[in-house]
Amino acid sequence: MTRRFALALAAALALTSPLSAAAAPRAMPGVAEPYKTDAFDPDDDPMAAIDAALAAASAAGKRVLLVMGTGTCHDSAWLANLLATDRFAPVRSRYIVVFADVGMPHAGLVRHPEVPARFRFKIKGTPTVAILDGDGRVLNRKAAPRWRNAASRSDDDIYNELMGEEN
């Protein structure tokens, strides 16, 4: 194999590799920086926000979408920005959405550990997304940790999961 052929083959493989596709930043219509957000405020009191959301959800017959993440996590930021788009208005109508800054406990940055403890979660990645009924019961315990790859999931997949009949 010639050196030129080997280099061309390596370049072609790199272009088709799933790793290179995942490394390329995705654009989000209407959002200038989809991997940055201020939805997770480390100075907010997430327990008070959760209590208020649970009370509102109970009164309105809705569920709470509790997004445990942090603004410096690209998956957390992506999901927060996606939820704010026009396409996800039905999701925002279906749920009371709460963003709780829990840091990145899996990487040693812990903020507000009382939030995952309250719902008996060990954060293995962010975001961890819990769907709660009005009484605070977790309805998606097994699926909640799978959100930590939100930025690499399709928008359709996220929308369909949040709007599915089981939620």
C-alpha distance (Angstrom), angle and dihedral (degrees) to the residues before:
residue distance angle dihedral
M1 . . .
T2 3.78 . .
R3 3.78 121.2 .
R4 3.81 91.4 -118.5
F5 3.83 91.7 52.0
A6 3.82 91.4 47.9
L7 3.82 91.3 51.4
A8 3.81 91.9 47.4
L9 3.81 90.8 48.7
A10 3.80 91.9 48.8
A11 3.83 91.0 49.6
A12 3.80 92.2 48.8
L13 3.80 91.9 49.2
A14 3.81 91.0 48.9
L15 3.80 90.8 53.6
T16 3.80 92.6 52.5
S17 3.78 97.2 39.3
P18 3.82 115.6 115.1
L19 3.80 87.8 -136.0
S20 3.80 93.0 60.6
A21 3.81 91.0 46.8
A22 3.81 91.6 50.9
A23 3.81 91.5 47.9
A24 3.80 92.7 56.0
P25 3.81 111.1 92.4
R26 3.80 114.8 -115.2
A27 3.74 122.5 -134.3
M28 3.77 122.9 -130.6
P29 3.82 117.3 -156.1
G30 3.78 111.0 -114.3
V31 3.81 94.7 10.0
A32 3.80 117.6 100.2
E33 3.81 96.3 -165.0
P34 3.82 110.2 21.0
Y35 3.81 93.0 177.2
K36 3.82 93.7 57.6
T37 3.80 128.1 68.0
D38 3.76 142.7 158.8
A39 3.83 92.8 -154.7
F40 3.82 89.4 106.7
D41 3.80 107.6 63.7
P42 3.82 110.4 -172.5
D43 3.81 89.9 -158.2
D44 3.82 95.4 55.5
D45 3.80 120.5 99.4
P46 3.80 101.1 -117.0
M47 3.81 94.1 -173.7
A48 3.82 91.2 59.3
A49 3.81 90.4 46.7
I50 3.82 90.9 49.7
D51 3.82 92.4 48.3
A52 3.82 90.6 50.0
A53 3.81 91.4 47.3
L54 3.80 92.0 49.5
A55 3.81 91.2 50.7
A56 3.82 91.6 47.9
A57 3.81 91.8 46.0
S58 3.78 92.1 49.6
A59 3.80 92.0 49.5
A60 3.82 93.2 46.3
G61 3.80 98.5 40.3
K62 3.80 91.5 -117.1
R63 3.76 136.1 124.9
V64 3.78 130.1 -118.0
L65 3.78 121.6 -117.9
L66 3.80 103.4 -153.3
V67 3.80 111.2 -166.7
M68 3.80 109.6 -166.3
G69 3.77 107.7 -166.8
T70 3.77 143.0 95.9
G71 3.79 137.6 -106.2
T72 3.79 93.3 -115.6
C73 3.81 92.7 59.0
H74 3.81 110.7 91.4
D75 3.82 92.5 -148.5
S76 3.82 92.0 50.0
A77 3.81 91.8 47.2
W78 3.80 92.3 47.0
L79 3.80 92.5 52.0
A80 3.81 93.4 45.8
N81 3.81 91.1 51.0
L82 3.80 92.7 44.7
L83 3.80 91.6 52.0
A84 3.82 89.0 53.7
T85 3.82 94.1 56.6
D86 3.80 123.4 103.3
R87 3.80 90.9 -112.5
F88 3.82 90.2 62.1
A89 3.83 95.6 50.2
P90 3.84 89.6 107.2
V91 3.81 88.9 55.7
R92 3.80 90.8 51.3
S93 3.83 88.5 49.3
R94 3.80 92.3 50.7
Y95 3.81 97.1 48.5
I96 3.77 140.4 35.7
V97 3.82 98.7 -124.6
V98 3.81 121.0 -146.1
F99 3.80 124.9 -178.1
A100 3.81 111.6 -156.7
D101 3.80 118.2 -171.0
V102 3.79 104.3 -138.0
G103 3.80 94.6 158.7
M104 3.78 116.0 -135.8
P105 3.82 103.5 -59.5
H106 3.81 90.8 174.9
A107 3.83 87.1 62.4
G108 3.82 96.7 42.0
L109 3.83 97.8 -97.5
V110 3.80 105.9 118.2
R111 3.79 124.5 -177.6
H112 3.78 126.5 166.5
P113 3.82 96.6 -2.3
E114 3.80 88.1 178.1
V115 3.82 89.8 76.1
P116 3.83 99.3 63.1
A117 3.82 89.5 35.1
R118 3.81 91.0 56.3
F119 3.80 90.8 57.6
R120 3.83 95.2 35.0
F121 3.80 97.0 -112.5
K122 3.77 127.4 147.6
I123 3.79 102.8 -155.4
K124 3.80 108.5 -129.4
G125 3.80 94.5 168.0
T126 3.76 140.7 -9.6
P127 2.85 135.3 -70.9
T128 3.77 100.9 35.2
V129 3.80 106.9 -179.0
A130 3.79 120.3 -157.8
I131 3.77 124.4 -170.5
L132 3.80 108.6 -150.6
D133 3.77 131.8 -170.1
G134 3.80 119.1 -135.0
D135 3.81 90.4 -88.0
G136 3.81 92.4 55.8
R137 3.81 97.0 -105.4
V138 3.81 114.1 149.2
L139 3.80 109.1 -121.1
N140 3.82 98.8 -176.5
R141 3.80 104.5 40.4
K142 3.82 95.7 149.5
A143 3.80 95.4 42.7
A144 3.83 97.3 44.1
P145 3.84 96.9 84.2
R146 3.81 93.2 47.7
W147 3.80 91.1 75.9
R148 3.80 91.8 78.3
N149 3.81 88.5 95.5
A150 3.81 94.8 51.1
A151 3.81 94.7 132.4
S152 3.79 91.7 58.8
R153 3.81 95.5 46.3
S154 3.78 120.7 92.7
D155 3.78 118.3 -103.8
D156 3.81 88.5 -124.2
D157 3.82 91.4 54.5
I158 3.80 91.7 51.1
Y159 3.79 93.3 45.6
N160 3.80 93.3 47.4
E161 3.79 93.2 48.3
L162 3.79 93.1 50.4
M163 3.79 94.3 43.8
G164 3.82 96.1 40.9
E165 3.78 118.8 125.3
E166 3.80 93.4 -112.3
N167 3.80 91.0 63.7
